[in-house]
Structures are given as C-alpha cells and as structure tokens.
Amino acid sequence: MQSRLDKSPVSTWWWTIDRWFLAAFLSLIGLGIVLSFAASPAVAERIGLDSFHFATRQIIFTVPALGVMLAVSFMDARQIRRMSLVVLCIMLLLMVAVLYVGVEVKGARRWVSLAGLSIQPSEFLKPAFVIICAWLFAEHRRQPDIPGNLFAMLLLALTISLLVAQPDLGQTMLVLGTWGVMFFMAGLPWLWIIVLGAAGIGGVFAAYTVFPHVALRIDKFLTGEGDTFQVDMGREALINGSWFGVGPGEGTVKRVVPDAHTDFVFSVAGEEYGLIMCFFIMSIFAFIVLRGLSIALKEQDDFTRFAIGGLVTIFGLQSAINICVNLQLMPAKGMTLPFISYGGSSQIAIALSMGIVLALTRKRPERRKQMGFALPQRSVPAE
C-alpha cells in the first residue's frame, strides 16, 4: 500500500490517478480475455488453427496494451502533445505506404507488415489526430490570430482522404464525428454546424453512389434481402441467450458466426451470459463516456477539455457502432468493440488513447503551469 507521504513517481501516480477510469478500463480488458475464450475457439477450428489460438494471442496483446496505457498515464500534457505529433507523422506516412504495399483483405488495404507484425496505422492515427486537433483548437482560442481551426480542417481533410482511399468508411465516420464534436466544443458558429451537417449527408450519399459494397450493405439493411447471414446469426445468438444466457461454453449459434471473435463478440456475450451481461458491458462504456465528458466540461484548460472530450467521444462512438451492428440497428460495418474484440493494433491503440485520458485526468494542480499558463493568484485577506 502506497503512503501519501511517499513522493516517488509511482506513489504520486497512485494518489492522483482517476481510479474509477482505471477500474473501468481494467474491467473491459478482463471481459475481453474471458469472452475471447468463449468466442474464438470455433473460429480458430474452422480455419484449421489451435482452438485457443486467438484467445492466447488476446492475452499476449494485453501485456503490451497494459504497458502502454500505464506508461502513457505518467506523462504530462506537454509530453503527450509531443508524443502525439510524432505518432501522427509516422502513421500518416504509413497510411500512404499502405496504399502501395499494404496487405489487401476483402478489397481494402488497411494493414502494413513491419518486422513480421501486421499493423493497422489508422488505429494509432486516431488518438494522435484527436490530441493535435485539440491543441490546434486550444491555440486558436488562446490567440485568435493563430489559424488553429484552419490547420485542424486541413489535417481533417488529409486524414479523411487517406481513409477513403483505403477505403475505410467506418474509421472515416469515427474521425468525422469526433472532429465535429471537438469543433462544437471549441465554439464553432451555427453556420458551420449547418455546413458540416450538409457535408456529412452529402458524404453518405457519395459513398452510397461510389462504393458498391457500401450500397450493398445499406440496401441489405433497408430491405433485408441478400446475404445477411452474419448479422442474422448475431441477432439469433442474442435471442438464444435470453436474459441469463445458456452458460459459459454452451453457446451453439456462435459456432457459425464468421467473425464471432471480432465484430460480433457482443452477440457471443449475449448468448452465453445473457442480456444482463450485455447491459453490464454497455453500462461500462456509458460510464466512461459520461464521466469523461463530465470532467471535460469542468476543466478550465481548453486543450485538456478538448482532448478528453474527443478521446471519450471516439471511444464511445466506436463501441456504439459495434453494438448497433450486433443489434441490427444499423448496416453491417467492421468495427471492433474497444478492449473486448480480438485485435492487436486495436487493443494497443485503444490502450494508448485511454492512457492519455488517465494522464489528463490526474489530479495535478501544476497542470496549467506545464501547459504554459499561469495559475490565478488568490487574494489573501488582510489580518
């Protein structure tokens, strides 16, 4: 047990960290390991691998993910900005490289192989993008003559262009939605809200027109015709589980869901542990988002407010999209459930994002000094 009198970095970290956030993140990571044993064996056996291939790798990925999250949580705001700038530049270069030397899967180039490891640069780009945009918005508010908003728009245009070129429209939706929320927090005029809303509607129409697979998914969602096997089985798994589930390892519908360990792990949780488990998982995600937004609204520093708000927004949107697809509330889209779905890049990138949240929400009175602002001086009453 750490003493409050102990001034070591670890002790200081323990007494200043937001333990509610830390508990929520660790809970999701633990659930991810448990559900990987439920969802992945059937998938592994179907493709000729050892039954616990994906479950073992999920545990292996968890080790560096935890290391990244905890290491980043020790950083201050200046270190986070510098790290994010480096990550952003590297991932933008890798996203360009992906278009030429990336691994093509189902018609999309989103992964690049480095030293034998498959990396999805867009996953690591997201937290860095949020931090740099938060800094640009904050600088514009601090000094209006600095064109921070313009630079944020140019960065958005570059990022969206690279994502659409892959194509990865799911990540495009996430980045656009999060950027819009941050711009709203930064005080954008109503005219911009109308313009961005119209651009969003136009983008959906353009995607429907240009990309056949997008049109096919939307048509299948609206009409129920065509190959809807996977989403139908995901819904069937939830129905089969009812309120309390069929029991750990007893699920049957999960065995025929192609992506049970990734996109449809939520359905597997519903079949084996019931809708009660689904509500519990959703409540953790909701708690993280609401707590993050609550802290952001109370934060006096613009950069910290925008950064926390943006990171919990993109975290919440990603989880909402995954859950809605499982519940057939929106067209099918390959989107992982944060900390729970199988995936190395996703796991570590989300850990990076939440490590930044832990760092920015630590109880540090000197935080404003570290960011270049002077703390207001309190007047001392005369005796």
N, C-alpha and C positions, 0 to 999 in steps of 0.2 A: 504494500500500500504506500503510495507516494504521500509525503508530508508537504503541507503548504509552505513550510519553512525551507524546503529543498528548492534551490533556484536552478537546478540543472535543466537543460533543454527538454528532456523527457518529462520531468515533473511539471515544468511550466506548461508544456503541451497538454498534459493530462488535466490540469486545473483550468485551462482556458478553452478546451475543445467543446463543441456542442455535442454532448453525449446522446441527445435524442437523435440527431442526424446519424451519428456513428452507429448507434444501435439499429436504426432503420436500414442502413446500408449493409451491415453485417447480417441482418435477418434475411435480406434479399439474397445475399451471396450464399447463405446456408440453404435457403429454399432452392436456389439454383442447383446446388450439388445434390440435394435429395431428389429433386424432380428429374435430374439427368439420369439417375438410376431407374426411374420409372419410365421415361420417355425414349431413351436412346437404344436399349438392347435390341428391340425389334428392328429398328432402322439399321443397326450395325449388322445384324444377322442377314438382313435382306440383301446387303451389298457384299456379303462374304467376309466380314470382319469379326474380330472377337466381340462377344456380347457386350462387354464393358469398355470397348474402345473409346467411345465418346465420353462416357462417364469418367474414365481415368483421365482423359485429356482435359475435361472440365476442371477436375481437381488440380491438374498441373497448371492450367491457365490461371487458376485462382491465386496461386502463390505470387507470381509477379504482379497480378492485379492488386492484391492487398499491399504489396510492397510499394507500388506506385502511388496508391491512394494515401497511405500513411506518410510516405516521404514528401509528397506534394503538400500535405496538410501542415507541414512545418514551415512552409515558405511564407514570406510577407508579400504584400501587393506588388512591390517593385520587381521582386524575383519572378512572380507569376507572369507579369507582363513581358519580361524579357524571355522567359521560357516559352511563352505562347507565341511570341514573334518568331523565334527560331523554329518551333514546330510548324507554324503556319507556312513559312517559306519552304521548309523541306517537303511538307505534304502537298503544297501547290505544285512543286516540281515533280513529285511522284505521280500526282494526278495527270500531269501532262504525259509523263512516261507511260502510264497505264494505257493511254490511247494507242500507243505504238507497240509496247512489249508486254502489255498486261495479259493475264490469263482470261480467256473468254469462256463464260459459263452462261448457257441459255441465252446467247445473243448479246450479252453485256460484258464489257471489260471494266471490272471494278477492283481487281486484285493484281498485285505485282509480287513476284517471288524474289526475296532477298535472303541470301545465305541459307537457302532451303526453307525459309519461312514464308508463308503466304500472308501478305498484309493488305488490308483494305484502307488506303490512305484517307478516304472520305470520313471514316470513323474518327480518326485522330484530328482531322481538319476541323470538325465541328466545335470542340471546346476552344481551340485556338482562335477560330473565327469569332466566337462569342466574346472572348476576352478582348481581342483587338478592336472589335466594333464598340464594345463598352468603353474602352479607353478613348476612341475617337469621338464618340458621343459626349463623353465627360469633358474632354478637352474643348470641344466646341461650346459647351455650356459655361465652362470656366472663362474662356476667352473667345467671344463670338467671331473675332476676326480670323481665328483658325478654322479652315474649312474641313472640320472633322466629319460633319454629316456628308459632305461630298465625297470624301475619301471612303467613308463607310459604304456609300452607294456604289462606288467603283469596285470596292472589294466584293460586295454582294454580286455585282454583275459578272465579275471574273469567276467567282465560285460557282454561281449558277450555270454559267456557260460550260465549265468543265464537268459539272454533274450531268447536265443534259446530254453532253457529248458521249457519256459512257454507254448507254443512258442509265441514270438512276433517279427516277422521278420521285421516289419515296423520300430520299435524302433531300431532294430539291424542295419538296413540300415542307420538310422539317426546318431547313435553313431559312426559307422564306417566311414561314410563320413565326419563327423565333426572332428573326431580324425585325419583323413588323412589330412584335410586342416590345422589343427594346427601343425601337424608334418612337413608339407610342409613349413609353416611359420617359423618353428624352424630351417629350413635349412637342411632337410633330403637329402641324396645323391640320385642321379638319379637311382642307383641300387635299393634302397628301393622303389622308385616310381614304378619301373617295378615289383618288388616282391609283393607289396601291390595291384597293379592292377591285377596281375595274381591271387592273393589270393581272390580278390573280384569276379572275373569271376568264379573261382572255387567254391566260396561260393554260388553264384546264381545257378550254375549247381547242387550243392549238395542239396540245398533247393528244387529245382525242382524235384530231384530224391527221396528225403527222405520224404517230406511233401506233401501228396496228395492234400490238399487244395491249396497249392501254385501252383502245376502243373495244377490244375483245373482252377484257376484264369488266369494263363498265357495262357493256351490253349483257354479259352473263349475270351481273349483279342485278340489273334492272329487270331482265326478262326471266332469269332462272333457267335459260336454255344453254346448251353447250356442255362442255366438260367442267362440271362444278364438283367433281368427286372429292377433292381435298377439303373444301370448305363445308361440304355436306357431312363428311366424316368428322370434321372438327365439331360441328354442331351436334352430331349424333353422340359423340363422346361425352359432351356436356349433359345431354339428355339422359344418357345411360348412367351417369354418376349421380343424378338427382341431388338431394340436399347433402347427404353424408358420404357419397362415394361407394364404390364397390370394394375398396380396400387396397392397400399397397401391393402392387404387383399383380392385381387381379383384373386389370383393365383388358378388354378384348378389342374394342373399336380402335384403340391407339395403335394396334399392330398393323393396321392397314393405312394409317395416315402417313404419307410420304415424308413430310417434314415435321414429324412429331417432336423432335428434339430441338427444333429452332423456332419456326414461325408458329407452330401450334402446340407449344408446351403448355400454354394456358388451358387448352382443351384437355390435355392429359391430366393436369392437376384437377380439373373438374370431374373427370371420370373416376379417378382413383380416390380422391379425397373430398369430392363433393363441392357443391356451390358454396358451402361455408368456407372452404379453403380459397375459392375464387374471390369471395368478398374480402377475406383477410388480406390476400395479395393486393387487391385494389385499394384497400384502406391504407396499406403501407405507402403505395405510390401517391395516393391523395395526400397523406400526411406530409411526405417530403415536399411536394409541390406547394401546399398551402403554408407550411412552416417557412419554406424558402421565400415565398412572396411576402409573407408577413414580416420577416426580418428585413427584406429588401425595402419595403415601404417605410420602415422605421429608420433605415440607415441614412445618415446625413451626407455621406460622401457619395458623389454621383457615380464614380467608377465602380465602387463596391455595390451600389444599388443595382446598376445596370447589369453587372457581371453575374451577381447571384440570381437576379430575375431571369436573365437569359439562359443560364445553365439549368435551372429547375424547370423552365418552360420547355426547353428542348427535351429534357428528360421525361417530363410529363406527356408531351405530345407523342413521343416515340412509344411510350407504354400504352397510351390511349389508342393509337393506330393499331398496334398489335392486338389488343384486347377486342377492339371493334371488329377487326377482321375475323377473329375467332368466333365472335357472336353474330357474324354475318350482318353487321350494321354498316359496312362499307365494302367497296370492292377489294378483292384479294390483293395484298401487297406484301412483298417480302420484307418484313421489319421485325427485328429481334425484340424480345422483351428484356429490358435492361436488367443485367446481373443474373437473369434466370435462364434465358435461351443459351444454347451452346454457341460458342464462337470466340476465338482468341482475340482478334482485333477488337471486336465489340466489347468484350469483357474488360480489356485493359484500357481502352479509350474511355469507357464509362467510368472506370475507376479513376482515371485522370481527371475527368470532369468533376466527380464528386469529391476528389481530394482537394480541388480548387475551392469548392463550396465549403468544405471543412476549414480550409485555411482562411477564407474571407469572413467566416462567421465566428472565428475565435475571438474571445474577449480580450482585446488588446487596446488599451487606451491610447497607445502611441501610434496606432494605425494611420491616423491622419498626418502625423509628422512624417512617417515613412513615405507617404504619397506626395509630400511637398506642400502640405497645407499646415498652417499654424493653428493650434488649438485655441479656442476663445479663452481669454483671460477672465476669470471670475473676480468680481469686485469683492474686496474684503471689508466688512463693515468696521467703522472706527469704534474703538473701545471707549 
